[in-house]
Amino acid sequence: MLRAGRKWRKTSLIVSWLFEKALSTGLVCPYIAPSRKQAKDIVWNDHVTRMIDELKKNKVPYKTNETELSVEIQGRGKVQLHGVENKDSLRGISNWGAVGMDEYDDWEEDIWPTIIRPNLITHEAPCIIGGTPKGFRNMYRIEANSAINKFKCFHFRTHDNPDIKPEELASIEREYQDMGMGFYRQEILAEYEKPYGVVYEDWPLSNFGKMIPYDPHLPLYISMDFGVNDPTAIIWVQRFQGEYRVIDYFEEANGDVGYFSQVIKSKPYKSAELICGDPSGAARSITTNTSPIDEYRKLGIYIRYVNGVKIPDQIRITHKYIKSLFIDCHQERFRECLLNYRYPSKKETQLNQSNELPIHDQWSHGMRALEYLFVNLDVFNPTSQKDARPFFRPQDSVIGV
C-alpha cells in the first residue's frame, strides 16, 4: 500500500509497474481508478502515452484500443484501464497478472475484499493500492491491520519527490496551507486527518479507542434514522454525568419495521428511557394510512420526535454535546461516519448542493441518528443520570413537538 502526497508520482509508479508486469507475465494487468473517466483523463491521456513512447523507442510492437482503454503488447501481456462505477463487471476474472488500484479512499470499501482480491488467486498476482488519504477510510483500515492482511505499507510526502523544483514545492505548500493546516497535512504530508470540511471537527479523536461496557445502572437512549432506499441507522447511547457514550451501532439497508424492531429487542440491554427518530417517520402512507412510527408502536417501540428543526439547527444543537461524545472501540463504523460526515467543497456546491447542508452519503445516516438524539435531549433535558424515569409511558403514544 502506497500512501503519498500530491505530485509524488504514485500514479506514474503504478502505471510503469503494470507495464513491467504485463511484459514479464504475459497476462492482463489492470489499472483501476474510482471512475473510468478519471482513468481516461488522467492515465490514458498522460501516463499511457508516456509508456507508448517507451515502447516505440525500444521497438516493442503493441496495439492500442481506445474503446476498452487498453494497450496490448504483442506476444506479451496487456494493460487495461477500468473504473469501479460498474464494480460487478470486475467480478470473476482469472487472467490478471498484477493490479494497480489508485485513489483508494474514493472507493466503496467492499470492492477490494469481495471483488478484486479473489481475482488475484489464480496467478498469485501482486497488487499495489495507492492514494492520498482522505480521512480515516479504506487506506487507514488497511494500514491499521497490515499485520493481518499481509500488506507492506509505504508513506511518502510530496517533498520526497526529488524532481519537484524547490520554488514549485514552496508554492504548492503555501497554496495548501492557505486552505487549512489539516488539509495541508492530508494532501502534502499524506497524513491521516479529519477530512476537509468535516462537520464535527471539534470532536476529539481521543474520545475513541477504549472499551465502554454497557452499564445497566445508567440511562439508555436509542436513536434512529429511518431508511427507505437508504440504510436505517440505529445508535445506543448511555449517559454518565456530562458524558454521552456510544456503546452500540447498527446500520443496514433493505429491512422492514419488523426486522429493525427485532434488532432492537435482541440487544442485551434494558428498556431505553428514550427512543427517538426522524420526524419524517411520522408521515402516513396513502395506501396503508399508517406511518413507520405507527408500525414501530404496534410492536412495542415508542418513538419520540421533534418537528420543525432544520438540519443546520440540528447540527448547531449537536455541537453543544459533541466534545462529550465517547465511542466504544468496537464501534469503528460509527467513528468513520463521524469523521467523514462533511460539508461539500466549493466544486460540489456548484452541483445544486447547498453549502449549509452536509453531503448525503454513506456517512450521513449514523450522524442524522446522532443529531435526532441530541435535538430530543436538548428539548426534554432529563435532570440527572440518576433519574431513571422514562421520558414517556407506553400509553403516551408517540409525541410530536
N, C-alpha and C positions, 0 to 999 in steps of 0.2 A: 504494500500500500504506500502510495506516494502522496504525501501532504506537502504542498508547496505554494508559495506566494505567487501573485500575479507576475507574469513575464519571466518566471523562472525557466520556462520552456518545457514544461511537463508534457504538453501535447506533442511537441516535436520529438521528445524522447519516446513516447508511446508509439507514435506512427513509425519512426525509424526501427524500433524494436520489432514491430509487427511485420515489416518488410523483411527483416533478417530472418524471422521465424518462418515466414512463407517460403523463403529460399531454402531454408535448411530442412523443413518438414514436408514440403510439397502439399500442405493442407491449407484450408481456408483459415485466415487469421483476421477476425473481425475487430474493427474499431467501433465502439458503441457509445453514443452521446445521449444526453437527455432527450434530444429530438433529432429527427432526420434532417430538418432544415439547418439546425446548428452544425450537424456533421458536414453537410454540404458547404455551408457558407464559410466555416472556419477551417475544415480539414481538406475537403476536396479542392477548393479554390486556392489553397495555400500549401499545406504540408504535402499533399499528394503530388501536386505539381513539382515541388522540390524533389521528391523521390523519383518521379518520372525523369527529371533531368539527370539524376544519377544513373538511372537505368540506360538512358541514351548514351551518356558519356562512357559507360562501361560496355556498350553494345550488347546489352541483355534484351532479348526480344520480349515484348509484352503486348497486351491488348487491353484497352480500357472500355468500360461500359458505363456511360454516364447515367443510363436509366436505373441501373442497380447500384451505381456508385462503387464500382469495383475495378481493380487492376489485376489482371491475370498474367502472371509471369510464365511464359510458355515453357512447358516441360517441368515447371515447379509448382508453387502454390499460388494463392490468391489472397489479396487484401480487400475487404469489403466494408463499407460504412453502413451503420444502422443507427436508428433512433429507437427509444424504448416506448414511444407512444402506443404502438401496437405490440405490446410485450408478448402476446401469445404466439406471434409469428416467429419468435425466437425459441420456442419450446422444441424439445426432442431432436436437436441437431447433433450429429455424431461425427462430423468431419472437421472439427476445429482443432488447429494445432497450437493456438495461443489466442488470448483475447485481451484487448485493452478497453477498460471502462473509464470514461472521463467525466469530470464534474459529478462525482458520485453522490454528493449531498443533494442534488436535484432529482434523484431517482426515488421511486417508490421502494420502500425498504424490503419488500418481499421478492424483488426481481432477482437479486443475486442468489439467495439460498434456494429458491424454488425453480428458477428457470436457467440462469447462467451456470451455476455450479454443477448441476447434473450433466450439462453438455461437455464438461471437461473430462469426464471419467474415461471415455473410450480411449483417448490417446494420452491420458495423464497430462493434459495441456496446462501450461502455466498461465497465470493471469496477473496483469497489473491493474490495480484500481487507483485512479488518480483524481486529484481535485484540490481546490482551495476550500477549506471548511466553511460551512455556513451554520454556525451554532453547534449544538451538541446533537448531531444527527447520525447518519449512516457511518461516516468515517470515524467518528468518535467511538461508536459501538464496536467497530472492528478493531480499533487500536486498544480499547479497554479490554477486549477479550482475545488479544493476539496470541496469547499462550495456548488458548483452547482451539482457536480456528486456524492456527499454523501460519498466520500471516507474518511476514517480516516487514516492519514499518519504518519508513524514512520520512524525515522532516527537513525541509529547506525553506529559507526565507527568499524573498525577491533579491536581497543583497548577495545571495550565493551564486547568482548568475554573473560570471566574470565578464561577459560580453556587453553588459549594460554600462554605458559611459557614466562616470561619476556625476556629471551635471544632470543627466537624464534621471538617474536614481534620486538625486536630491529633489528634482522637480516632482517626480511621482510621489515621493514621500510627503511633500508639502500638500499636494492635492488630496491625498487620502487622509492626512491628519486634519485638514480643514473640515472633513466630513465626520470627524469624531475619532478619538483615540481608540475606541473599541473597534470601529470599522478599519482603522489603520492596522491594528494588531491582527485582525482577522485576514484582511486582504493582502497585506505586505509581509507580515511576520508569520502568517499561516497558523495562528494560534486559535484555540477553541474559545470563542467569545459568544456572549449573547448576541443574537442576530441584530443587524442594523434595524432600528425601528421597533424593537420588541416592546410590547405594551407594558409589561410589568418589569421594567428594567430595574426597579428598586427592590425586587425580591432577592434576598441574599442567597447566593449559591451554597453557603454553609448550612442552610436550613434543610439540606438533603444529605443523606448518607448514613444516618443512624436508624437502627430498628426502633419503631414506635409501636409497641404492643397495644392491642386493644385492652381498654380498662373498663370493666362493667360498671364502675362507680362514677364514671364521667358521663356527661351528656353526649348523646349520639345524634348527629344530624345526617340526613341524606338529601342530596340534591340531584336533579335530573335535567338533562337536555334531551327533549324528545326528538327522535329522527323518523322521517318518513322514507325518503330516498337516502338520507344521510344516516350515519350511525347514531344510536342512542348512547348517551354517556351518563354514567352514574358515579357519584363520589360519596364516600362515607367519611365523615369528619367528626372528631371529638374535640371538645373544648376543655382546656385546663387553664383557669385564670385568664390571662391575656393571650394564650396560645391557641391556635387552631391547627389540629393535627390531621392530615390526610392519612388515614390508615388503610384505605382500600379504594380501588378504582376499577371500573368495568366499562368497556366500550365495544359495541357490536352493531352491525347493520342487519337488516332483514329479519328482525324479530318482531313479534307482536306483543300486545299488552300482557297476555298471559305468560309469555316467555320471560319478559323482564320482571314481572311480579314474582315469578318463581326464583329468579336470580336473587332478588332482594330477600325473599323469605328463606332461601337456603343458606344465607350467611350466618355464622355462629355468633350473632350479635343480639343484644336485647332490642326491644321495640324502640324506634327512634323517637326522640322528643319532637323533632321537626322533620317532615319530608316536604321538600319544596321543588318547584319546577318552573318550566317555561309557561308564561301566560297563554301562549298560543295553544297549549294543550287543552284549554277550556273551550275551544271553538267546536261547535257541534257539526257533525256531518249531516248534509242534506238528506242522505239516503237512510241513515240509521237514527238521526236525531239524538245522538249521544256524542260525547267528546272522549278523547283518551283519558282525561282526568276522571270523567264519569266511570269509564271502564275500570280504571285502577281502583276507584272507590268500591265498586261492586266486589272486588277481590280483596277488600280489607286494607287497601293502601290509600291513605287520605293525604292529598297533596295540597299544600298551601301555595298561593302565588300572589304576586303583587302586580297589578295592572299599571300601565301608563308610564313605566320607567324606560326611557330610551337607552340604547346601547352606550352612548358616551356617558350618560349618568350612571349606568351600571358599573362602568369602568371606574368612574370617579369614586363611587362608594367602595368598590373593591380595593382601590389604592389605600384606603384608610386602614385596611386589615392586612395587606399583603406582606408586610415585613414580619408579621406574627404568624405566617403560614409555615408549617413544618410538614415535610413529606417523608413518609416511611421509605427506607432504602429499597424496598421491593417494588415500589410504585414508579418505576422508571418511565413508563409510558406517560404518566401524568406529568412528571417533571419535564419530559420532552415537549408536551403540549404547552406548558408554562413558558419554556424557554424559546419556543418557536412561534408563539402567538404574536403577530406583529402587524404594524400598520404598513400600508403599501408604500413603495418608493414613488418618487415623482413620475417615473416612467409608467408605473402601474396605475397611477391616478388618472392618466390620460385614457385609460380603458374603462371609462364610466365607473370608476371606483372612488368613493368619497375618501378623502384623506383623514376623516374623523372616525371612520369605521375600520376595525381590523379586518384583515383578509379572511374570508370564509373558506376554510380548507380543512385538511385532516386534523389540524392542531386546535381548531376553534371550538369543537364540541365540548371537550372537557372544560375549557375556560368559561364557556357560557354556563355550564352547570355550576361552576365555582361562583360566577357573578350572581346567579339567581340566589345562591345560598346567602351571600353577604348582603344582597338587597333585602332579603327577608329578615336576616338578623338585624339589619340596620333599622328596619321598621318596627319589629316586635321586641328586640333587645331584651333577652332574658336577664334577670337580675344578677345571678351569680352561678358559678359552676356547681354549687351545692344544691341549687334549685332543680330538682329532678322532675318537677311537674311538667306534663306535656304542654305544648303550645295550644293544643286544642284536644277536644274529646272526639272520638269517632262519630258521635251523634251530631257534632257540629257541622259535618259535611265539609265541603271544600269552601274556603273563604277567599274571595277575590277582593282586593282593596283598591 
